[in-house]
Every structure is written in structure tokens, then in C-alpha cells.
Amino acid sequence: MTIQNSMKKDLSSKKLFELAKKYAYEYLDNCANANVYPNQQQLKRLEEFNTPLGTQPTPAEEVLRDLHEIGSPATVLHTCGRYFGFIIGGATPVSLGTKWLTDVWDQCGGLYVSSPVNAIIESVCEKWLIDLFQLPPASVVGFVSGGSMANFSAMVAARYHLLRKLGWDVNKKGLNGAPKIRLVTHRQIHASIRKNLVLMGFGDEQIEYVRSDDQGRMIVGELPKLDETCLVFLQAGNANTGSFDDFETVCRKANMVDAWVHIDGAFGLWAAASDRLRHLTKGIEQADSWAVDAHKSLNVPYDSGLVMCRHPDAMINSLHAKGEYFIYSQQRDPMLFTPEMSKRSRAFELWATMKNLGKSGISEMILAFHERARQMEAGLKAANFNVINEVVFNQVLFSMNNDDLTEALIQKIQKSGECWLGGTSWNGKKAIRVSISCWQSTDQDIQHAIRVFKKARKELVNR
Ligand SMILES: *Cc1c(COP(=O)(O)O)cnc(C)c1O
């Protein structure tokens, strides 16, 4: 049988998909009892993937079986309620179901003509998101792979816009000899901003750093005098403490001189979608651009980031591509708002989750992260751990009495397999980082985690 015929058979018999479904259900059912992190033995088995590429085909059933037998047990249970590492999010059931269905569609979301359904769903999401975050109505949204690309897209739009106003068309003339753009931010800005600046041809030494306070917020009293050449970066949600910058004060100063303010709100901007947490994002609507991840706090599957910008012309001019065979339409052409051309139609899962939850459901899910974080804080304090940060959103930092013990505790907790979290350094000391960003985390999970922390500490101290 030719390979084409064999694939046609796989497609029409649907047995393969039934098998995938069976494995997926087995995986879901196992999750409740599995370790949050794979053990040494499960990790060791991953070496079995390391074979040469065979000359002959491998039956599709066998391929899936290998993935399930070796891969499934070695996954990290991001989607369970006791994974507190990084800021990962989970996946809502409706977003998973949507992904299954729309993966079969395999839509290329670059242009309206390549996928009208994607373009229309993006337009609807754009309206919903601007309403949800209460941003200026004329703002546009680009659907990118994550927070890094969202930041990047906004930053190139800002560069284009600022230089244009200074009489320099960066698309034509490039950066050599361009008027200077002043880059202003603070020490606790996320690494993705710095990385993007380097990708854009700026250097770290060009950044004017304002000091930040003990929660990682810009000390706005020390902001240098801004002018129309300034690109200012602020943050909604510090990746360690969860703190929010003072958007209102900085935006007011920036807007008086026509500087551009970009807000990196990868996980924290979602606070704006909760009535009770909205105060944290006060003033965001006065900025020029915003980056946010749907794959973090909104709990849609990876990869899903959003860039939002109040200057459609700057976005389109900086990201627009010309090519003889492109067919732009009178409708929304998604690739006008993203660095990518061909891209996965990632708006489907976003649309499905927003439609399924509604404003009240989104608000409830986001607030629950905060409530679980407050519960964690209270539990840690009651157990005499040092809680280091003000728990304003979903992040909790705590420590033992010295760095060695803190590090040892992290190792013990990670090895337990009962939950997973990572470490960081805060104000010069080692700290343990808890991030609550998965819809599955319940108050029992938090209680369970605190028991695990106490047990690990006891074992350490009694050694
Ligand atoms: C996660 C994160 C990013 C990077 O986003 P990715 O989706 O990982 O590319 C940027 N900024 C902040 C504050 C983040 O938390």
C-alpha cells in the first residue's frame, strides 16, 4: 500500500482517533492519583524515544501507543490543582473540547481568505476583550503565541510610532542613525521585555532603570522627566510577588508629553476582569499598548497570547507584510496584527472559554485564584512560615529562616510528588514561589499543600 493510501485509510477508519480518545480519557482518569511531577523511573523511560528515524513507516497506532505509554506518565500535571510552579494556568474543559474539534479543521489563520471563520471569531474576541479589560474602544487585538510575542508586537508598534512622530520612517530607514528612543522601566520588569529589546536591536545598557520597591513596583517618585521620545514599560503582575505598578500616575505623566506606555500584564491584566480585583489595574486604559496571555490566567491551552493596542495604524504599519500572492480583504486579516503569517487559529479556544464562562464566570475564576492565594498565605502564617510578599493577586512568596533551609525545603517538596513549586530570589534572599493560576485548584488542594510543606519541614529539621 502506498503511504498516501495508508494515511487515507487511517483517516477514514477513524480508529486512530478513537484510540487517541481512549488514551486521553485514561490519562484524565489517572490524573487524580498520579504524581504532580514524574518520578525518576518515569523520566528514565523517556530515553526510549531516542531511536534513529526508521526507514520504514511505523503504524500510526503504534506511534500513539508509544506516546501514551512512555509520554503520558512523564508529563507534568499542569492541569491539576496542586501544580504551583511558574505561572502556568490550566485548560478549561470547553477549551479542550474546542481544541479537539478545531484541530480537525486545521485552519491557517493568517488571512481572511485562508480562514473566514477564524477571522470572524478573532473580530468577536477582539470586541469582547476590549470590553472585558475596559480599554479604549478603537483598540485592536492581535492573536499571538504568548506573552513574549505580545510584548514584542506592541514594542515594534511603539518604535514605529515614536520614530514616525520624530520624522523617521523606521520601515524604510532602519535603526542606524535613527533619532534616539529613550527606554524607561524599572528593575523588576519581566525578562521578556529585556529580551525583546535585544531582538529589536536595542541594548540593555540603553535602558533607564527606575528603582523598584520591596514588592517590585516602580518607585514613581523617581521616574525621570519624560518626553516624546520615551517608551515606558510597566507591569500588571510581577512574576514573583504578583504586584502591580502605579499605572495612573505614570500614564498621566507620559500622556502629557506624548510618550508611549506599554503594560506587560501577561497573567495580571486579568485582574481587570474581576470586579473585586479591578482596582489593581486602575489607569491601564490610559496606556498605549498591553500584552496578556490567555494561556495563563484565562486557562486556555498553550499557545495563546494577546497584544492590544490603541493605535491601529502603528500596529498595521509595523507588522504589515507585502507579497505578490497575499490576498488582503475588506474583512479582518489576522496577520496584520501579528509577526507570524501562517498561524494556528488560536482564537477558537479563547472564544469558547469566554462564551462558556461569561463575564461572571471569568470574574469568578480569576477571583478564585486570589482567594486560594489568600488561603495559602493564611495557612502558611498559621504554620509559622515567613510570608514575604503582600498577596494582592495570585502569587505567594515564603521562606524558611535561612537560604539553605529554604532550598532544601523546595527540593523536598518537589520530590514528594504531592505538589510542585519552584524557588526564586527576592530582595537578596532565597524564596519559595507559589502561583495559583489553574481553575482546578480547590481549597482542599491548598490544605493538602500546606500539610506537605509542614511534613517536609519536619523531616528537614529533625534530620
Ligand atoms: C509569562 C510572562 C511573560 C512571557 O509570556 P510567555 O507566554 O511565556 O511568552 C511575560 N511577562 C510576564 C509578566 C509573564 O508572567
The ligand as an SDF file (V2000), in Angstrom:
LIG
                    3D

 15 15  0  0  0  0  0  0  0  0999 V2000
    4.8960   34.6500   31.4370 C   0  0  0  0  0  0  0  0  0  0  0  0
    5.2360   36.0810   31.3360 C   0  0  0  0  0  0  0  0  0  0  0  0
    5.7720   36.6360   30.1580 C   0  0  0  0  0  0  0  0  0  0  0  0
    6.1200   35.7810   28.9700 C   0  0  0  0  0  0  0  0  0  0  0  0
    4.9760   35.2060   28.4230 O   0  0  0  0  0  0  0  0  0  0  0  0
    5.0630   33.8330   27.5930 P   0  0  0  0  0  0  0  0  0  0  0  0
    3.6460   33.4860   27.3560 O   0  0  0  0  0  0  0  0  0  0  0  0
    5.7930   32.8670   28.4650 O   0  0  0  0  0  0  0  0  0  0  0  0
    5.8110   34.1320   26.3400 O   0  0  0  0  0  0  0  0  0  0  0  0
    5.9960   37.9870   30.1270 C   0  0  0  0  0  0  0  0  0  0  0  0
    5.7330   38.7670   31.1880 N   0  0  0  0  0  0  0  0  0  0  0  0
    5.2220   38.2820   32.3270 C   0  0  0  0  0  0  0  0  0  0  0  0
    4.9340   39.2100   33.4680 C   0  0  0  0  0  0  0  0  0  0  0  0
    4.9640   36.9120   32.4580 C   0  0  0  0  0  0  0  0  0  0  0  0
    4.4480   36.4180   33.5910 O   0  0  0  0  0  0  0  0  0  0  0  0
  1  2  1  0
  2  3  1  0
  2 14  2  0
  3  4  1  0
  3 10  2  0
  4  5  1  0
  5  6  1  0
  6  7  2  0
  6  8  1  0
  6  9  1  0
 10 11  1  0
 11 12  2  0
 12 13  1  0
 12 14  1  0
 14 15  1  0
M  END
$$$$
